[in-house]
Amino acid sequence: MNKEERLIKRYKAEKRFQFYGKAAIFMALLFLVVFLTKIFSTGYTAFQKTWLVIPVNYNADLLYLDPDKKPTTEDINDADFYEFGIETFITLDPDASEDQIMELKKMFAFTFERELKYYLLDNPDSFGKTVDVKLTASDDLDQVFKGNYPRDIPENRRRASDYQLKIFDKLNEDGRVISEFNASFFTNADSREAELAGIASSFMGSLFSILVCLSIAFPVALLAAVYLEEFAPKNRFTDFIEVNINNLAAVPSIVFGLLGLGVLLAVFGLPRSTPLVGGITLSLMTLPTIIIAARASLKAVPPSIREAALAMGASRMQTTMHHTVPLALPGTLSGTIIGLAQALGETAPLILIGMVAFVNTIPGTPMDPAASLPVQIYIWAESAERGFVEKVSACIMVLLFFLIFMNLGAQLIRHKFEKKWN
């Protein structure tokens, strides 16, 4: 083979390599587009909530209140809105049998009593009048209205009966079925009923966990990195520590969950299922990542900065804390944010410390029981309710938003504050 043939062969090999690289990038982007399309197409409907607008007669006799005087807040709170709601539902079909009345009730979320009560509390002038009130539709009818529930299957294979669908269709024809922004998805805690379930509890649990993780991992990791890079003698012991820090960064996260279960809960007796324990566990997992990023940032500071400070009479501590660390801080902060973003998406360690429990209250402190966004996704994905399918995708969308936001924040910090050394 002559020189020209070898040259042609090398060019062909280069073109093949470029083609393989472009094909790999295309496949990666294709899988990403398919993934995001599936998530967004399934989850966007969770941000809409279906309401049934029905005429409600706040009759004094039905509420067992005195018709001759305006009821007080205490009177309204003491009234029986369950029976009042049942009587209201009967007006949708006055000829309904007892079984059909129960089916009418199941067309609404079990919170119909509270919704009827709060409407009267917010609109006291409605007492004694017939007004239109929005009530939350059941998750089955909510999915029917969104087109996520098949209606062309036998009645015994679906939860919404033919009778319920008939009443629902009549309400829809009359314009009494509306869809509005689902604010309760962001303000409600978890619920066994898909139409009422929200991410407020898991969001606060993730927020508290990340704050606890940040308050522990950042200062400890920064101090460890400064000592190892600026003060520690170079010997076998420090080499051993450095190797193990690098190895810890590759340890599966579930191992840290076992550490939290065996030490934080079993030995120290910290409260189970709390963001405090979750944050401490995640901080242990995040420490190696932040230490590695901080050491890399410290190494990037030119030796001339240290030498100039020492030449001006600064001590080694002053040189490090007043010059080296501030100049390395942008890279350290970006590494910290990336580590926290990784911790935000972790599920396995939180499951092991009990944050997988069903929690229907919003935590006020890191000591209160809570779930987290990844664990919430896991809980809803295990549910057989069709309404939770869109909730899972919507929660993934929220989690992806925060992960993208945190990674963008890391990049902005790096580009804004990072100094370029010649």
GUVO-198188 format. One line per 10 residues: their letters; for each residue x, y, z of C-alpha. Coordinates in pm, 1 decimal. Last residue first. Layout:
N
A	X Y Z | ...
***
This chain:
422
NWKKEFKHRI	-285.8 3381.6 3204.2 | -540.9 3324.8 3477.5 | -910.8 3365.1 3400.1 | -1114.4 3463.1 3703.9 | -1441.4 3291.6 3786.7 | -1703.1 3523.8 3932.6 | -1967.8 3556.9 3662.6 | -1898.0 3243.5 3458.1 | -1876.9 3009.9 3759.0 | -2173.6 3160.1 3938.3
LQAGLNMFIL	-2383.2 3141.9 3621.0 | -2287.7 2776.5 3565.1 | -2381.7 2677.9 3919.8 | -2710.9 2865.0 3894.8 | -2786.3 2685.7 3569.0 | -2728.9 2357.4 3750.8 | -2963.2 2462.8 4030.7 | -3235.8 2575.0 3789.3 | -3204.3 2253.9 3586.0 | -3240.8 2046.4 3903.2
FFLLVMICAS	-3531.2 2261.5 4020.6 | -3715.3 2227.7 3689.8 | -3643.3 1854.7 3672.8 | -3804.6 1810.8 4014.9 | -4113.9 2005.8 3907.3 | -4141.8 1801.9 3586.1 | -4093.6 1477.6 3780.3 | -4379.3 1585.3 4008.9 | -4597.0 1643.4 3702.6 | -4507.8 1299.2 3564.2
VKEVFGREAS	-4599.3 1128.0 3890.6 | -4919.0 1333.2 3926.5 | -5024.5 1232.0 3574.3 | -5009.7 866.0 3672.4 | -5167.0 936.6 4013.8 | -5511.7 984.3 3860.0 | -5509.9 626.8 3731.6 | -5502.7 497.3 4088.2 | -5285.9 184.8 4121.4 | -5030.0 357.6 4341.1
EAWIYIQVPL	-4663.5 250.7 4326.2 | -4573.8 544.1 4100.1 | -4728.5 775.7 4359.4 | -4494.1 655.6 4633.1 | -4183.3 663.7 4410.5 | -4259.9 1014.8 4287.0 | -4309.3 1125.0 4646.4 | -3970.4 970.1 4730.0 | -3807.9 1181.9 4459.1 | -3990.0 1496.4 4586.7
SAAPDMPTGP	-3920.4 1437.8 4953.9 | -4130.9 1298.5 5238.9 | -4196.3 1459.7 5573.9 | -4206.5 1402.0 5947.9 | -4134.0 1718.2 6150.8 | -3786.1 1784.2 6292.8 | -3673.7 1986.6 5989.6 | -3943.0 2242.2 6084.0 | -4293.4 2333.4 5965.2 | -4371.5 2008.5 5789.4
ITNVFAVMGI	-4688.0 1999.3 5572.3 | -4923.2 1721.8 5678.4 | -5045.7 1419.1 5483.7 | -4735.2 1205.4 5534.7 | -4731.9 849.8 5397.5 | -4396.4 698.4 5493.7 | -4112.8 688.6 5240.0 | -3898.4 916.9 5455.3 | -3813.8 613.1 5669.0 | -3434.7 624.7 5690.3
LILPATEGLA	-3398.9 357.2 5420.6 | -3626.5 540.9 5178.6 | -3419.6 856.7 5214.8 | -3097.8 674.6 5123.5 | -3257.8 523.8 4809.3 | -3425.2 837.9 4671.9 | -3162.5 1088.4 4561.7 | -3263.1 1369.7 4326.2 | -3198.5 1656.1 4566.9 | -2860.3 1504.5 4660.0
QALGIITGSL	-2741.4 1533.9 4299.2 | -2856.0 1895.0 4288.1 | -2675.1 1951.0 4618.3 | -2352.6 1817.5 4467.0 | -2395.0 2040.3 4161.2 | -2456.4 2336.5 4388.7 | -2143.8 2258.7 4591.1 | -1931.0 2224.5 4277.6 | -2054.1 2566.3 4162.1 | -1978.0 2708.0 4505.6
TGPLALPVTH	-1625.4 2566.1 4509.6 | -1552.2 2694.6 4160.2 | -1667.3 3042.7 4257.4 | -1486.2 3022.2 4597.6 | -1134.3 2957.0 4466.8 | -1042.8 3327.8 4459.4 | -1195.9 3376.9 4804.3 | -1007.8 3069.0 4937.6 | -664.5 3172.5 4805.3 | -661.6 3538.1 4909.9
HMTTQMRSAG	-787.3 3619.7 5258.6 | -824.3 3267.9 5404.3 | -511.5 3109.8 5252.4 | -276.6 3405.4 5270.7 | -398.1 3492.0 5618.7 | -335.5 3135.1 5736.4 | 11.9 3130.5 5581.1 | 93.9 3459.6 5743.3 | 92.9 3780.7 5545.2 | 419.9 3975.6 5529.1
MALAAERISP	390.7 4127.7 5180.9 | 608.1 3848.1 5040.6 | 360.6 3593.1 5175.9 | 76.9 3761.1 4987.4 | 279.6 3776.5 4664.4 | 385.1 3410.8 4695.3 | 28.3 3294.1 4750.6 | -100.6 3483.6 4447.4 | 202.3 3372.3 4241.6 | 111.1 3009.7 4310.3
PVAKLSARAA	-181.4 3048.8 4066.9 | -529.6 2952.2 4198.8 | -638.5 2643.9 4002.0 | -526.4 2411.4 4282.4 | -778.9 2574.6 4516.2 | -1057.5 2518.9 4265.0 | -966.4 2151.9 4223.0 | -956.6 2112.7 4600.3 | -1304.4 2267.4 4631.6 | -1450.6 2040.6 4363.0
IIITPLTMLS	-1302.9 1727.1 4524.3 | -1423.1 1832.9 4869.1 | -1771.0 1913.4 4735.1 | -1810.5 1569.3 4574.7 | -1667.7 1388.3 4879.4 | -1909.9 1566.1 5118.0 | -2230.6 1500.9 4920.4 | -2302.0 1150.8 5057.0 | -2239.1 1252.2 5415.1 | -2452.1 1562.4 5358.1
LTIGGVLPTS	-2732.3 1343.7 5218.5 | -2744.4 1146.3 5543.0 | -2744.7 1463.9 5752.6 | -3021.2 1611.6 5537.5 | -3237.2 1299.6 5558.8 | -3193.9 1283.4 5936.0 | -3305.2 1645.6 5970.3 | -3565.5 1607.3 5695.0 | -3755.6 1369.8 5925.7 | -3876.7 1013.4 5867.6
RPLGFVALLV	-3736.7 885.9 6197.5 | -3647.0 1111.9 6487.2 | -3279.7 1088.0 6594.7 | -3197.3 798.2 6825.2 | -2819.6 850.8 6823.1 | -2733.1 482.6 6782.4 | -3022.8 326.6 6586.1 | -3146.4 632.8 6396.8 | -2828.3 826.7 6313.7 | -2597.3 524.7 6316.2
GLGLLGFVIS	-2756.9 219.4 6154.5 | -3022.5 393.5 5946.0 | -2797.4 681.4 5840.8 | -2518.3 440.2 5748.9 | -2764.2 220.9 5558.9 | -2873.5 528.0 5365.3 | -2509.7 610.0 5296.7 | -2476.7 264.7 5143.2 | -2788.6 334.7 4934.0 | -2602.3 620.0 4768.2
PVAALNNINV	-2363.7 385.3 4590.9 | -1996.0 469.0 4669.2 | -1825.5 657.9 4384.5 | -1754.0 981.0 4575.2 | -1632.6 767.0 4864.0 | -1349.6 633.8 4644.2 | -1216.9 982.7 4575.4 | -1226.1 1061.5 4946.6 | -1056.4 726.7 5012.3 | -768.0 806.3 4777.5
EIFDTFRNKP	-722.7 1149.0 4935.1 | -715.3 1005.4 5287.5 | -455.5 741.2 5193.9 | -239.9 1007.3 5027.7 | -272.3 1212.6 5347.0 | -143.7 914.3 5547.4 | 128.5 826.4 5297.4 | 286.4 1169.3 5315.6 | 240.6 1518.1 5173.2 | 197.2 1736.5 5478.0
AFEELYVAAL	-148.7 1891.8 5519.7 | -161.0 2272.7 5511.8 | -281.6 2407.7 5177.1 | -453.4 2132.1 4979.5 | -559.0 1890.6 5252.4 | -640.6 2165.9 5501.2 | -831.6 2378.2 5253.3 | -1025.5 2077.6 5121.5 | -1123.4 1964.3 5471.2 | -1231.0 2317.9 5565.9
LAVPFAISLC	-1440.7 2348.4 5250.4 | -1597.7 2004.4 5293.3 | -1694.2 2071.2 5655.0 | -1829.8 2418.5 5575.3 | -2031.5 2298.9 5273.4 | -2154.7 1959.6 5398.0 | -2324.6 2060.8 5722.7 | -2527.8 2373.2 5640.0 | -2582.4 2250.8 5282.9 | -2724.6 1914.1 5389.5
VLISFLSGMF	-2954.6 2078.7 5644.2 | -3074.9 2321.5 5377.0 | -3115.7 2037.3 5125.4 | -3322.0 1831.7 5371.7 | -3539.9 2130.9 5463.9 | -3613.4 2202.1 5096.2 | -3676.6 1836.0 5013.2 | -3922.0 1803.4 5302.9 | -4085.3 2133.8 5207.3 | -4139.9 2002.2 4854.8
SSAIGALEAE	-4257.0 1664.1 4985.4 | -4520.4 1827.3 5206.9 | -4637.7 2078.5 4945.8 | -4646.7 1819.0 4664.9 | -5020.1 1773.6 4627.1 | -5285.9 1503.0 4639.5 | -5649.9 1615.2 4629.2 | -5762.5 1468.3 4294.0 | -5551.8 1157.1 4355.1 | -5729.5 1063.4 4677.6
RSDANTFFSA	-5497.6 890.6 4925.0 | -5351.5 1233.3 4995.2 | -5013.5 1405.3 4999.0 | -4993.4 1764.9 5116.0 | -5180.9 2043.4 4942.3 | -5042.3 2381.2 4831.3 | -4861.5 2301.5 4503.9 | -5113.6 2058.4 4355.5 | -5384.7 2267.5 4523.7 | -5317.4 2545.5 4271.0
NFESIVRGDE	-5464.5 2329.9 3995.6 | -5529.1 2589.4 3726.0 | -5889.5 2565.7 3613.4 | -6114.7 2315.2 3433.8 | -6491.4 2355.5 3424.0 | -6790.5 2121.4 3426.3 | -7117.1 2310.9 3468.8 | -7147.5 2419.1 3106.0 | -7495.6 2267.4 3071.9 | -7362.4 2002.7 2834.2
NLKDFIKLQY	-7094.8 1915.7 3089.5 | -7352.7 1875.6 3364.9 | -7551.8 1640.6 3141.5 | -7235.6 1447.2 3054.5 | -7153.7 1408.1 3424.7 | -7503.1 1282.8 3506.1 | -7475.4 1021.1 3230.1 | -7116.9 935.2 3325.9 | -7225.2 875.1 3685.3 | -7506.8 645.1 3569.7
DSARRRNEPI	-7274.6 454.4 3335.8 | -7044.3 389.3 3630.5 | -6701.7 546.2 3679.9 | -6470.4 283.2 3827.5 | -6408.0 95.1 3505.7 | -6402.0 -274.6 3418.8 | -6758.3 -356.3 3529.5 | -6889.7 -81.6 3301.1 | -6752.0 -244.3 2987.9 | -6495.6 -36.7 2796.0
DRPYNGKFVQ	-6557.4 260.4 2566.8 | -6514.8 525.3 2835.8 | -6135.8 521.4 2854.2 | -5995.6 767.5 3111.1 | -5721.1 1013.8 3014.0 | -5946.9 1245.0 2812.9 | -5912.5 1531.4 3057.8 | -6284.3 1517.4 3142.7 | -6268.3 1143.0 3203.5 | -5957.3 1183.8 3418.4
DLDDSATLKV	-6135.3 1435.7 3640.7 | -6438.5 1209.5 3644.8 | -6227.3 930.9 3794.6 | -6033.9 1168.2 4023.2 | -6355.4 1286.8 4181.3 | -6468.4 1637.2 4095.9 | -6387.1 1923.8 4330.9 | -6690.8 2138.8 4406.6 | -6758.4 2481.1 4260.2 | -7072.7 2644.4 4401.6
DVTKGFSDPN	-7357.2 2805.9 4206.3 | -7599.6 2989.2 4432.6 | -7947.3 2932.1 4573.4 | -8023.3 3171.4 4858.2 | -8104.4 3141.7 5230.5 | -7745.3 3216.4 5331.9 | -7554.4 3340.3 5027.7 | -7485.3 3672.0 5204.0 | -7234.7 3486.2 5422.5 | -6997.6 3443.9 5125.9
DLLYYKLERE	-6658.2 3338.0 5262.6 | -6811.7 3131.5 5543.2 | -7077.3 2998.2 5305.6 | -6809.8 2891.4 5053.8 | -6600.3 2746.5 5333.2 | -6884.0 2519.4 5445.1 | -6961.1 2384.6 5099.4 | -6591.4 2320.9 5034.4 | -6546.5 2153.5 5372.6 | -6838.4 1918.4 5313.7
FTFAFMKKLE	-6726.9 1845.9 4954.1 | -6385.9 1730.7 5081.1 | -6468.8 1368.7 4997.7 | -6411.9 1454.8 4632.0 | -6725.1 1454.3 4417.8 | -6876.1 1200.1 4179.1 | -6880.7 957.3 4471.8 | -7177.4 1143.1 4619.6 | -7379.4 1087.4 4303.2 | -7296.3 717.7 4322.7
MIQDESADPD	-7424.1 712.0 4679.8 | -7745.8 875.3 4559.9 | -7764.4 610.1 4287.5 | -7763.7 335.9 4548.1 | -8043.1 509.3 4740.7 | -8246.8 556.6 4422.9 | -8229.0 874.5 4216.6 | -8557.5 1031.5 4104.5 | -8456.1 1387.2 4207.6 | -8144.6 1365.5 3989.7
LTIFTEIGFE	-7902.1 1658.5 4027.0 | -8117.1 1780.7 4317.7 | -8011.8 1467.3 4507.4 | -7660.0 1608.2 4525.3 | -7778.7 1898.4 4740.4 | -7952.5 1666.3 4986.5 | -7627.8 1470.4 5015.2 | -7432.4 1790.6 5070.5 | -7666.2 1901.8 5350.0 | -7629.0 1559.4 5509.0
YFDADNIDET	-7254.0 1611.2 5510.4 | -7270.6 1983.0 5587.4 | -7390.6 1933.8 5942.4 | -7370.0 2281.3 6099.3 | -7130.5 2351.3 6386.8 | -6887.8 2555.3 6173.9 | -7177.7 2756.8 6033.0 | -7314.2 2837.6 6379.4 | -6966.2 2937.3 6502.6 | -6922.6 3171.8 6208.6
TPKKDPDLYL	-7254.7 3332.4 6297.2 | -7580.1 3261.6 6120.3 | -7796.9 3557.3 6010.9 | -8125.4 3550.4 6192.8 | -8482.6 3446.3 6115.9 | -8398.9 3120.5 5937.2 | -8251.9 2966.1 6256.5 | -8018.1 2689.5 6146.8 | -8075.9 2318.0 6090.8 | -7864.9 2331.4 5773.5
LDANYNVPIV	-8144.3 2189.2 5559.2 | -8394.7 2412.8 5737.2 | -8180.8 2723.9 5685.2 | -8159.8 2664.1 5310.5 | -7823.3 2727.0 5155.4 | -7957.2 2614.6 4818.3 | -7665.3 2489.3 4610.6 | -7664.5 2487.3 4230.0 | -7374.8 2277.8 4098.7 | -7043.3 2366.6 3939.4
LWTKQFATYG	-6833.7 2051.6 3906.4 | -6462.4 2132.0 3910.2 | -6176.7 1969.0 3721.8 | -5820.3 2067.7 3809.3 | -5541.1 2154.5 3565.6 | -5170.9 2131.0 3650.8 | -5200.6 1752.4 3645.7 | -5282.6 1776.9 3273.2 | -4918.1 1869.8 3201.3 | -4793.9 1535.3 3332.2
TSFIKTLFVV	-4848.7 1282.7 3054.7 | -4744.4 1494.1 2756.6 | -4463.4 1650.2 2962.2 | -4312.2 1321.2 3077.7 | -4346.4 1143.5 2742.6 | -4208.6 1438.6 2549.1 | -3919.7 1475.2 2794.2 | -3821.1 1110.0 2756.2 | -3862.7 1103.4 2378.6 | -3659.0 1424.8 2345.6
LFLLAMFIAA	-3383.5 1287.4 2569.9 | -3374.8 957.3 2379.1 | -3341.8 1149.2 2052.1 | -3071.8 1376.6 2193.7 | -2864.8 1074.1 2297.8 | -2923.5 904.3 1963.0 | -2818.9 1218.3 1773.4 | -2505.1 1258.4 1985.1 | -2409.8 895.5 1920.2 | -2476.7 933.7 1548.3
KGYFQFRKEA	-2259.4 1247.5 1536.8 | -1975.9 1060.3 1705.4 | -2014.1 757.8 1478.3 | -2012.3 984.7 1172.4 | -1701.1 1166.3 1294.4 | -1525.4 831.7 1345.6 | -1629.7 716.8 999.0 | -1494.2 1040.0 847.6 | -1163.4 992.0 1030.2 | -1137.8 632.8 908.7
KYRKILREEK	-1204.1 748.9 552.6 | -932.3 1012.7 585.2 | -689.3 754.3 721.5 | -764.7 518.7 430.0 | -710.5 796.4 175.2 | -371.5 874.3 334.6 | -273.0 506.3 329.2 | -366.2 488.4 -39.9 | -155.3 796.3 -116.7 | 146.4 658.9 69.6
NM	149.4 325.7 -113.0 | 0.0 0.0 0.0
***
